[in-house]
Amino acid sequence: MGYIYLTIAIIAEVAATSALKASEEFTRWIPTLIVIVGYGIAFYCLTLVLRTISVGTAYALWAGLGVVLVSFVSAILFRQTPDLPAVIGMLLIVAGVVVIHLFSKTVAH
């Protein structure tokens, strides 16, 4: 169940973070509502994740995958395409997530 909650937390966080720009400094109410609800769901689900996955591992997966997905969404929605160094950095983040997931003893397999 931990990974299901983690997936929900990541998706909610990506939606909330992506809506931050669209909220135009909280002046547009629908994107602002998405920010508030999205972060609420993300943090609630993250607390549920911590029942089965260590804090460090859960946060590394949540933050790492969130960075990559937010960059992908912002490239599509806002045409903010990352440059080559950013792409390389994100590939390193993904590699780190894979290493944690495959080899760390702190992850419940």
C-alpha positions as CSV (number, residue, x, y, z in Angstrom):
1,M,0.0,0.0,0.0
2,G,2.9,2.3,0.7
3,Y,3.8,2.7,-3.0
4,I,0.2,3.3,-4.0
5,Y,0.1,6.2,-1.4
6,L,3.4,7.4,-2.6
7,T,2.2,7.5,-6.2
8,I,-0.9,9.5,-5.2
9,A,1.3,11.8,-3.2
10,I,3.7,12.4,-6.1
11,I,0.8,13.0,-8.6
12,A,-0.9,15.4,-6.2
13,E,2.3,17.3,-5.6
14,V,3.1,17.6,-9.3
15,A,-0.5,18.9,-9.9
16,A,-0.2,21.4,-7.1
17,T,3.3,22.6,-8.0
18,S,2.2,23.0,-11.7
19,A,-0.8,24.9,-10.7
20,L,1.3,27.4,-8.7
21,K,2.3,29.2,-11.9
22,A,-1.2,29.1,-13.3
23,S,-2.5,30.6,-10.1
24,E,-0.7,33.9,-11.0
25,E,0.3,34.6,-7.4
26,F,-3.0,33.2,-6.0
27,T,-5.1,35.7,-8.0
28,R,-6.9,33.0,-10.0
29,W,-9.1,30.9,-7.8
30,I,-9.3,27.5,-9.6
31,P,-5.5,27.0,-9.9
32,T,-5.2,28.3,-6.3
33,L,-7.7,25.7,-5.2
34,I,-5.8,23.0,-7.0
35,V,-2.6,24.1,-5.2
36,I,-4.3,23.9,-1.8
37,V,-6.1,20.6,-2.4
38,G,-3.1,19.1,-4.2
39,Y,-0.6,19.8,-1.4
40,G,-3.1,18.7,1.2
41,I,-3.6,15.3,-0.5
42,A,0.2,15.0,-1.2
43,F,1.2,15.6,2.4
44,Y,-1.6,13.4,3.8
45,C,-0.6,10.5,1.5
46,L,3.0,11.1,2.4
47,T,2.2,10.6,6.1
48,L,0.5,7.3,5.1
49,V,3.6,6.2,3.2
50,L,5.7,6.6,6.3
51,R,3.9,3.6,7.9
52,T,5.8,1.3,5.6
53,I,8.7,3.2,4.0
54,S,11.4,5.1,5.8
55,V,11.3,8.9,5.9
56,G,14.5,9.3,3.9
57,T,13.6,6.8,1.2
58,A,10.1,8.1,0.9
59,Y,11.2,11.7,0.6
60,A,14.0,10.9,-1.9
61,L,11.5,9.1,-4.1
62,W,8.8,11.8,-3.7
63,A,11.1,14.7,-4.3
64,G,13.2,13.1,-7.0
65,L,10.3,11.9,-9.1
66,G,8.4,15.1,-8.4
67,V,11.2,17.3,-9.8
68,V,11.4,15.2,-13.0
69,L,7.6,15.2,-13.5
70,V,7.1,18.9,-12.7
71,S,9.8,19.7,-15.3
72,F,8.0,17.5,-17.9
73,V,4.6,19.1,-17.1
74,S,6.1,22.6,-17.2
75,A,7.7,21.9,-20.6
76,I,4.3,20.9,-22.0
77,L,2.0,23.4,-20.3
78,F,4.3,26.5,-20.0
79,R,6.9,25.7,-22.8
80,Q,9.7,25.9,-20.2
81,T,11.9,23.3,-21.8
82,P,14.9,22.3,-19.7
83,D,18.4,22.7,-21.2
84,L,20.9,19.9,-21.6
85,P,22.5,20.3,-18.1
86,A,19.0,20.2,-16.5
87,V,18.2,17.1,-18.4
88,I,21.5,15.5,-17.3
89,G,20.8,16.4,-13.7
90,M,17.3,14.9,-13.9
91,L,18.7,11.7,-15.4
92,L,21.0,11.6,-12.4
93,I,18.1,12.0,-10.1
94,V,16.2,9.2,-11.8
95,A,19.4,7.0,-11.6
96,G,19.5,7.8,-7.8
97,V,15.9,6.8,-7.4
98,V,16.5,3.5,-9.3
99,V,19.6,2.8,-7.1
100,I,17.6,3.4,-3.9
101,H,14.7,1.3,-5.1
102,L,16.8,-1.6,-6.3
103,F,19.7,-1.8,-3.8
104,S,18.8,-0.1,-0.6
105,K,17.9,-2.2,2.4
106,T,15.6,0.6,3.7
107,V,13.1,0.0,0.9
108,A,10.5,-2.7,1.4
109,H,10.7,-4.8,-1.8
